[in-house]
């Protein structure tokens, strides 16, 4: 059984290498060959930060140390792969030093679990408890193909991934009480928070290979790691004075993270995987999931979140709080947050993640090229009632021009933010057109929280255009204002076409009585709403928003009149 659950050498990931071929790899091979791996094929978008934080990054950081200077980081990055000495260090770390602690079904020390964990009522639950997209308990996804009565069988590799996913993203539902937990009441544990990643919107910078992605997610720390900071598999090496309870026992504590490694591998649940033999081999079919350590607050050294800065926070609240991703919004609509490189001078505002600020610093010393194909992946979960169920999963990725991170007043950054603002303004104008047409037809404006809005379809239609724009702007040289101006004109032309298409659909759907319209009195003033007037006001708004297209059309008309 131990050999089947060997995460170091067994099958853990499906790696997509440079020629596009998928091949099964274990933890050690994934790291040693990370320079040839384009990406890991993972079951859901929320799994990438789990794999990086709970396994890959802490192994690399603990085995090789964090870079102390930007120059040291640049030297590692320029090599494009682990050096022979680093490869030996990783093999030693995952071999004689800690290799036996990466066994999923070890009888004495199973990876990220509590050996012999038992529920106070003696019951176990299906493996679906680990997978948010499968029905289990109160969490009943709309399109789940399985019910709680069905048995879900997980391979050792899949079980390891979903085990770690539960530590990071689990819901805040009532947990089964565990024997040996002194805080159990009536066989249950209440007041559980979600997993740490469920408390903020995750932002992960990505590179051309897994090796580059690992370095892009490794913070430069001049003072190194905190004293006594250890990953969860080396919990017994933590100083007793830190007050951390063993994650290998049923008891848990509410505490801050003691350092970077502790925060990355935080054990937010106490879990035990139960196996059975099948014709296909060993499978995980039952689990026990009980309460685990509770993080008192997200530490300011958290690398994977953007922040909301409050100039005058409420009493007892910190100046910075993690930002969450908004459901229904693409990642490019949040470029204002991703590019917020400095704290707001006055008032409240966003502040981008530590790692994106580091990318800016590295580009300033030329450790990263201004044309480097940086990517950003965002992920998050939207929880339902009392955070006890998962209502929606948020996941997106986008190309990000590195030069846009350089200066608060940089021209490229201004171009990107102007494009996003134009899209938002046109979207609001379309919603305003819909409301005017509804009034003209004798109805009322659409309530804010109900109905389908044309802005959603419009913004979705721009998604491909935005990504093409961002990819193209990666190659812009410094002070190439002419190219930026052409890109902005092409962008506005695309927005105009999409807006005209949506406006045409709204106008075609308006009933004939909207042409005649109606008069509405409000506050002693009479307003007349007609479809012709509504579309005229909409086009006037577009001309004010898309100034380059408006100027181009005006010039064409004048040229035509002159001819």
N, C-alpha and C positions, 0 to 999 in steps of 0.2 A: 504493500500500500504506500509506503514511504517513497518508493521509486516513482510511482505514478503521480505523486503530488510534488515532485521535485521541480520547483519553479526555476532553479538556476539552469538546469540542463534539459528539462522536459519542454513540451510544447506549451507556450504561454501566449504568444502573439502570432498573428499573421502579418509578416512584414512585406511591404511592397518595395522592391529594390529598384535600382535605377532603370533597368530594362523593362519595368512594369510587371515582372513576375512576382507572384505571391509565394512566400515560403514560410513554413512554420519555424519559429525560433524560440529559444528559451531566454531567460533574463541575461545571462552572460553573453551569449552570442549577439543579442540585440545591442548591447553596449559596445562590444568589440567591433562589430560591423556597422555601427551607427552611421559611419560616413558613406555607406552604400545604400542605406535605407531612406527612401523618399518619404514614407509615412508608415504608420501602423494602421492596419485595417481593424477598426474597433466597432463594437455593435451600436453605440449611440454617441451623439456629439458630446455629451457630458462625461464621457469616459476618458478623453484625452487628458484633462487636468488631473484626473484620478491617477492615471498611470504615471504621469510625470511627478506628481507630488508624493504619492505613496510608495513608489519604487525607484524609478530611474534617477530622478534628481538627488534624493537623499543618499543613494548608493554612491553616485559619482562625487557628491560633495563630501561625504564622510570618508571615502576612500582616498580622494586626491586633494581635498581641501578646497576652499573657495579662493578665487583670485583676490589678492589684496589690493591690486592697482589696476587701472584701465589698461596699462601696458601689458601686464601679465595676462589679462583677459584677451587682449589683441593677439598676443603670441599664440595662445591656445587656438583662437579662432582662425588665424592665418594658416595653421597647420592643416586644418580641415579634417583631422582625425586624431585619435588618441596616439600619443607617442609610445614607443616600445616600453618605456619605463611606466607610463600610465596604464598600459594594457596589463603589465605584470601586476601593478597595484590593484587593478580591478579583479584580476584572476585570484590574487591572494585574498582579497576582501570577500569574494563570493565562493572561496574555496576553504582553506584551512581556518580562516578567521570567523566567518559568519555563515558559511554555506549551509550548515545544518539547521540554521534558523529560517531558511526559506523553503521548508517542507510543509506542504499544506495539510497533510494528514499525520504529522508526527504525533506520537502518543503523549509525549511530555511537553512539547513546545510547538504546537501547530502555528503556522504563520498567521499573524493578525487575528488570533483566536484565543479562547480560554479553554485549555485542555480539561475535558471532563465536565464542562459547564452543564448544569441541569436546571430546568425551570422548577419553580416552587410547587407547581401542580403536576409535574412529571410529563407535561405535554410538549410536543414539538409541532412545528408548522412546515408547510411545503416550502420548497426552495423558491417559490414565487415571491416569498417575503422579501427577497433581495432585489427583485426586478420590478421597477416601478411601472413598466408597461404591461405587466401581467396582473390579472385580478387576484387580490389577496386581501382578506379582511374588509375594512372600509374603503380601501383603495381599489375602485372598480373602473378601469379605463373603458371608454365607450366602445372601442373596437378590439378589445382583447379577445383572442381566439380561444383562451382557456378560462375556465372558472376555478374557484378555489378547490373544487372537488377533483379537478384534474391534477395528475402528477407531472411536475416539471423536472426533467432530468438534466443536470448540468455536467458537462465534462470538467475535469479538474482545472483546465485552463480557464474556461468560462466561469467556473465557480470562484476562482481566485479574483477575476476581474470584478464580478458582482459583489463579492465580499468587500473589496476595497471601495467600491461604489457606495455601499451602504454606510461605511465609515464616513464618507464625505457628504452624501446627499440624502440620507435617510430622513423620513418624515418625523414630525414631532408627536406622533400618536402615542398612546399609552403602551408601555412596553411590558412584556412578560417579566414577572419577578424572577430573579435568579437565586438559587440556594447559595448562601454565603454573602449575599448583599444585605447589609444591616439596614438599608433605607427602604426596603420593600414593605409596602403596606397592602394588606388584603390580597397578596399574591401579585401585585402590580407595582409599576413605578410610573408616576405621573410627573408633569412639569418638564418633560424632556424637550430640549430645543431640537431644531433640525440639525443635520450634519453641518460642519463648518462651512462648506462651500454653498450650502443652501441659504446662507446669511448674506451673500453678496453676489454681484455679477462678475463672473470669472472672465479675465482677459489674458489670453496666452499668445505671446509673439511666436511666430514660426519662421523657420528658414528653409533652405533648399534641401537639406538632409536632416535626419534625426540628430546627428551630431551638432549641427548648427542650432537646431531648436533647443537642445539641451543647454548650450552655452547662452543663447538668448534668454533663457529662463533661469540662469545662474547669476545672482546678484554679486556685484563687486563689494566686498566688505573689508575696509582697511584694517579693522581690528580682528578679523577672522570670526569664528563662531563663538558664541557665549560659553563661558566656563560651565561644564556639566551638561551641555546640550547634546542629547543623544537621540537617535531614531528609535522607533518603538521596538524594533527587534533587539536593541541593546539597552533596554530599559533598566536592566540590573546594574548598569554602569553609571546611572544617574546618582549624584550625591544625595544622601538621605535628607539633607537640610532643605531641599527644594520642595518637599511635601507632596511629591507625586506618588500616587498609589500605583501598584503594579498593574499594567494592562493585561497581565496573564492571570489575574484573579477576578472574581465576580464583583468585588467592591470597586467603587468609582469615586471621583472627587470633582468638585467644581473649582477650576483654577485657570490662571492665565498660561499661555504658552511660555515655556522656559527658554525658547530660542528658535532659530529657523528650522532645524531638523525636527524638533518637537512639533512645531506648527504644521510642517508638511506631512508628518506621519501621525497626526493626532488620532487617537483611538476613541471615537465618539460613541461607540457601541461595544458591548461584550457579545461575541458571536461564537457559535460552534457549528461547524458543518458536519452533517451526518451522511454517511455513504451507503450504497448498496451495490451489489454485483449485478451486472446486466450482461446480455449477450455481446454488447459492444464494449464492455469493460467496466471499470469502476466509475460510478456516477454519484453526484450529490443529489439527494432527493428530499431531505428534510433539514431544517435549520432551527436553531434557537437564537433569537435576537433579543437582547435585553439592554437596559440602560448602560451607558458608558460615560466617559469623562465629559464634562461640560466646560466649554470655553467661555470664560467670563466676558471677554471682549475680543474683537478682531485686533491683533497687534498692528502697530503702525509700520512694522517691517514686513507686513504681509505683501508679497510681491505681485499677486495676481488680481488685484482689485483697484478700481479707480475710487476716488474719494469725493465726498461732498463736504466742502469746507464751510463752517459756520463762524462768522466773525464774532457773534455774541451768542454762544450756545446756551441752552437752558441749564439751570443749576444741576450740577452732577453729570452733565453730558460733555463728551470730548469735543474739541474743535473740529475733528475730522470723523466722519462716519462713512462706512463703505457704501458705495452706490450699487443699486440693483439695475438689471436690464429691464427695459419696458417690454412687456409682451405685445406682439404685433408690430414691432418696429424693427426694421433691418439695422444691421450694425452700422451701415454708412450714415444713417440718420443720427447716430450718436457721435459723429466725428468731432463735434465741438468738445465733447468730454475727452475723447482719445487724444486730442491735440492740445488740451489744456496743460501746458508745460510749467506754468507757474501758479502760485496761489493767488486768488483774487485780491487785488489791492484794496478794494473796499467792498464791504458786503459779503454775501454768500456766493458760492459758485463751485464748479467742478474742479478737480485736480486729478490729472491722469495717473496711471499706475507707476509704481517704482521702476518696473522693467522698461516701460516706454520712455521714461525720463532717462534711464540709463542708455537706451539706444541713441537718444539725442546726444548725450555726452560722448559716446563712443564715435559717433559720426563727426563730432567737432574735432577729435584728435585723429581723424582719418582711419580709425580702426575698422569702420564700416564705410563702404562706398556710398555716395549719395544716390547711386542707381541700384543699390542692393535690393533684391526682390523680397522685401519684408512682407510677411503675412500676419494677420491678427485673427485669432479664433475667439469668439465670445460664446459663452454657454451659461445656462442658469435653469433653475426649476421654479415654476410658479406653483405655490402650494394653496390648497383650499382651506376649508373651515378649520380654524385653529392650527393650521399647518399640518393637519393630520393626514391629508391626502395630496396627491400630485394632480394638479389640474392641467398643467401645460409645461412642455419642455421648450426651452429657448436655445437655439444654436445657430450660429452664422459664422462666416469667415469672409475676409475681404483683403485685397492687396492694399498696402499702405506706403505711399512714397516717403522714403526716409527723410528727404529734405524738408518735408512739411513739419517735421518735429523740431527743426533747428531753432527758429526764432519766433517770438510772439508776434512780431510784425512782418514776418517773411511773406513775400509775394505769393509763393506757392500755397502756403497755409491759408492766406486770405482768399485765394481762388477756391480752394476746397470748401471752406466755410461758407463762402458766398453761394456756391452751387447747392449746398445742402439747404441753406436758408431760402433760396429761390424755389426749390422743390416744395418746401413746407408752405411757403406763401401761396404758391399756385394751388396746392392741395386745399388750403383753407378757402381760396377763391372758388374752387369747384363746389365745396360744401355750401358756400354762400349762394352760388347759382342754384343748387338744388332747392334750398329753402325759399328763394325768391320764386322759383317755378311752382313750388307747392302753394305758396301764398296766391300766386296768380291764378291757380286752378281752384282756389277756394278752400285750401287746406291750411294746416298749421306747419311751422318749421319742424323738422325732425328732432325729437328729443335727443339730448346729448348722449345718453347711454343706451339708445335703442336704434335698431335699423341698420341697414347697409349704406355706407357712404361712398360717394365716388372717389374721395381722396384715397381710400385704401386701395382701390383698383389702379388708380393713377400712379401712386407711389410704387406699387408692385410692378407696373409696366416699365418704370424707370430703372429697375434693379440691374438689369444687364448693361444698360447704358452707363450707370454709375461705375460699375466694376471695370468696364472697358476704359472709362475716363481715368480711374485710379491707376490702372495698369499702364496706360500710356504716359501718365505724368511721372511715373517712376524714372523715366529716361530723360526728363527735362534737365538741361544744364543750368548752372547758376546764371541769373540775369537774362534768361531767354524770354523776355517779355512778349516778343512777337508770337512765339509758339503758345504761350499761356493765353494770349488774347484769342488766337485761333481756336484753341481748345474750348474757351468759354463761349465763343460764338457757336461752335458745333453743339455744345451742351444746350444752349438756349434754344437752338433750332429743334433739337430732339424733345425738349420739354414742351415747346410750342405745339409740335405735332401730337404728342401724347395728350396735352390739355385740350386741343381742338377735337380730338377723337372722343374723349370723355364728354365734353360739352355737347357734341353732336348727338351722342346717345341720350343724354338727358333731355335735350330739346325734342328729339324724336319721340320720347316717351311721354312728353307733356300732352294732356288732352286738348282738344280744340278750344275749350273755353279759356285756356290760359292765354290765347291770342288777344281776346277781348280784355281779360284781366278783371281786376276788382280794386276798389278803393277800401283802405283800412284806416280807421282813425286811431291815433295813439297820442295821448296827452294833449288833445285839442288840435293836433296836426293831422292832416289827411295825406296818406301815402298811396300812390297808385302803383299796383304791381301788374305788369304784363310780361309775356315771354320775350317780346322784342326788346323791351327796356332792360330786362334781366340779362339777356345775352350781350347787349351793348355795354352794360356796366361791367360785365365779366371781361370783355375784351379790353376795356379801358384799364382794368386792374392788371391784366396780362402785360399791357404795354408799359406800365410803370415798373413791373417786376422784371420783365425780360427786355431790358433797355437796348441791348445790342441788336436783337432781332427787330425791335421796333424801329431803330435807326436804319437798319439795312432796308427794311420795307419802305421807309420814308424816302431814302435815297433812290430806290428803284422807281418809286412813283414820280419823283421829280425828274429823273432821267427820262422816264416814259413821256411825261408832259412836255419836256424840252424837245423830244424827238417829234 
